[in-house]
Amino acid sequence: MTIKGNFQVGSTSFAHWFNTSFEVNHNDKFPYPVVESNFNKLMDMLPQFTGKTEITIQEFVGHFCIMYNETGGTFKPIREMGYARYMFGTNNGLKLSYNQAPNLLAGNQLKSWGLINDPNDVALWNGQVFPIGAPQPVITASFKCDYYRFRGWGLNQLTWRNGYMAHIQPFLPKPIDDYGYTEFEELLSETNYDLACKAYHSFAQSSPTSVQAMINGNYVPYGNLISGGWAQYVNGTYVPRCQSLYNALTANVIA
């Protein structure tokens, strides 16, 4: 069976069914409800984020479970949460620092902009421990550096300079590096569904094999694509969610 946009499960809309009948009985896998208005808006844009006018139930489930996870059930293109210090560092080894390749290092960027010159300062800003003692103007200017600019955004939390260049830059009227900090953050707003859908589709199509596998009900390759091969998430969270939701949908009448 295929769907062409928003659809009903039984006699109610999918989002309402999910919140009132499914999620409450499966909150071990789905810990939060869906924001219905945002979900409904997104489903009206199905062709923009899938490149198709209709998709299979397997595809829907695969996309839904990615967006559910990456947006916390809000189904809006949100920014990765956390302060500059969090994006810059490793959170005591619990996460990757964004101040590393393929991003440009903050120290080298700040030096090229004429904001720092001392080799010690450059080394500090090229590291992965946030220089909290730096002058405030330098800290403020660092928000335009790659470590903070290319943190997660969108329906699949796109990250890193190469990700933005490949999947956001083609849809912008000018080079990414020409945007000021405030201008860029306004561009990547929670209301910019058009850009978010285009970026999501562009990223998905970067691996046609994984997309085809999802169409056939094999969610592992698509989960690996989105998560960067994070097996614990794919096998422990994403795939079980997909299977649970797919089984529930196919056990109901879908219209």
N, C-alpha and C positions, 0 to 999 in steps of 0.2 A: 504494500500500500504506500502511496505517496501523499504528501501534504503540500499545499501551495501557499501557506501562510499560517495565521493563527487557526486553531482547530479546537474542537470540543472532544472531551472524554465523557462518554455517556451524554448527559444533558447539560453539562456545564463546560465553561472554557477550561483549557489546559491549566492555566495558572491557578484558577480557583480550585480545580480538582487537586492540583499538586499541594496547595496549602491546606486544604481542608480534609482531604482523604488520603493522600499519599505520604506527604512529609511527616505528618504526625505519627504515622505508623512505621516510618523508616528513618527516624531522626538519629539513628546510630550511624547512618551513611550520609544523610542530608540534614545537617544541624540547624538550618535556618530556612525560613520561607522565601518565596519569590516576591519581588516587588511587581505586582501585576501590571501596573500602568507602563513601567519600563519594558517589561517582557512583551506586552502587547505591541508597543511601539516598535520594538526590534523585529518582531515577526512580520510586521508590515513592510519591513525592509529586507525580507528574505533574499531577493535576487542580489542585493548589494553585498551581503556577507557570504553568500554561497556561490554566486555567479549563475544560479539556476532559478527557474520559475517554480520548480517543485523538487522536493527531495524525499528520500525514503525515510521511514520511521527510524531506521538504524542511523542514518545521517543526522537526523534531528537530535537523537539521543546523544550522539558523539559531540555535536556542537554544544548542546545544552549543558552537558556536564563540564565541559571546559569553561564556558562562560559563567556557570554557576559558581565554580571554584574561584575563578580569577576575579570576579566582581563581588564575591560574598553574597550572591543571591540578588544583588541590586539590579543587575543587567543594565548597567550604565558604564560608559568608558571612564573608569576612575584612575587616578594616579596611585602609584605605589606609595603606601603610607610610611611615614617615618621622616625624621629630621635629616639634615645634611650629614651630621656625624654618623648616623646609622648607615646611610648609603656609602659613605667614604670608607667605613671600617668593616670589620668581619664579625662584629657582635660576639667577641670572644671565641671566634672560630666556628660559629654556628651558621654563617652565611658567607657568600662571596662578596668581596669588596668590589665596587664598581670603578674604583680608581686603579684600573689595570687594563691591559689590552683585552679586547679590541678597542676599548675607549682610549682616548688620549689622556695622558697623565696631567693632573691639575697643576703640578708645579711647572711643567713645561708650558702649559697654556697660559698661566698667570705671568710667567716670565716673558712670553711672546707678546703679551698685551702691555708690557712695561709696568706691571704692578708689583713685582718682586724681582730682585737681582742677586741678593746674597745666595751663594751656593748652598748654604745650610737651610735657608728658607725653601729653596727649590727642592732640596732633598726631602724636607719634611712634607711638602705638598705632593711629592711624588710617592710618598709612602702610603700606609693604610691605617695610620692612627691620626685622627683628625687634629689639626693644629689649633686647639682651642685658645691658645694664647696669641694667635695672630691678630693684627689690627682688624677692627670691624669692617673697614672698607674693603680689605682683601677678602675677608670671609664672605661678605655680601657679593663681591665680584665672582667668587668661586661658584656661586649658584648657576652661573652660565657654563661652568666646566662640565665635561662629559660625565663625571661621576654622579652628578645630580640631574643634569639635563636628560640623560638617557636612562633614567630609572624606569620602572614599569609603567605602562599606560595602555588603556584600551580594554577591549573585550577579552583579550588573551594576554594582557600584561606584556606587551612587546618591550624588549630591553636592548641595551648596548647600541653603540654607534652604528655598527654594520647592520643591525636590525632596522633601525630608524632610516638609514640611508636606502635600504632595499625596499622597505614597505611603507614608508611615510613620505620620504622626499619626492617620489614621483607624482604625488598628488598636491604638492605645495607650489605656490606661485614664485617662490624665491628660495635660494639655498638655506638649509637649516641653520648654518652658522651665521647667517645674516640676521637672524631673529634675536632681539634682546630677551633678557630673562622673562620679564613680565609679559611681553608679546607672545613668547613661546608657550608660557603656561596658560595664557588665555586661549591660544589655539588648541591646546590639548585639554579642553574643558570637558566636564561631565555631560555636556549637552551636544557635543560635536559627534553625533551618531554617524553622520555621513562619512567623515574621515575615518572613524573607528571601524566602520563596516568595510571600507575599502582596504584599510591596513590589515584587517583580519583575513579577508579573502586573499589578498596578496600573499600573506604569510602561509596560509593553508595551501595555496597552489604551488608553493616552493617545493612541495613534496607530493606530487600526484600519486605516488605509490601508497603513501599513508592515507590519503583521502579515499582512494579506491578501496583500500582495506576496510576503512570505516563503513563505506557503503555496504560492504558484504558482512558487516557485523564483527569485524576484527578491530578492536579499539586500541590494541597495544601500539602499533606504529604511530597513530595520530597522537596518542598520549606522550610517546617519546619525543615526537616533533615539538609539541608545545612546551614540554617540561625540560627540554634539553637532555633527554635520556635519563631522567630521575626515576629509576626503577621502583624505589619504595613508594613513590606517589602513584606511578602508573599501575603497578600491580596491587597495591594495598588500598588505593582510594579511587582512582579514576575508573578502572575496569569494573570493580565491584559496583560502583554507582551506575555505570552504563547498563550493566546486566540487570540490576535490580529494577531500574526504571523501564527498560525495554520489556522485561517480563510483565510488569504491571500494565503497561500500555497495551500490549498485545492480548492481555486477558480482558480488556475492556472494549467497548464499541467506540471507535474513533470516527468522528465526522468532520 
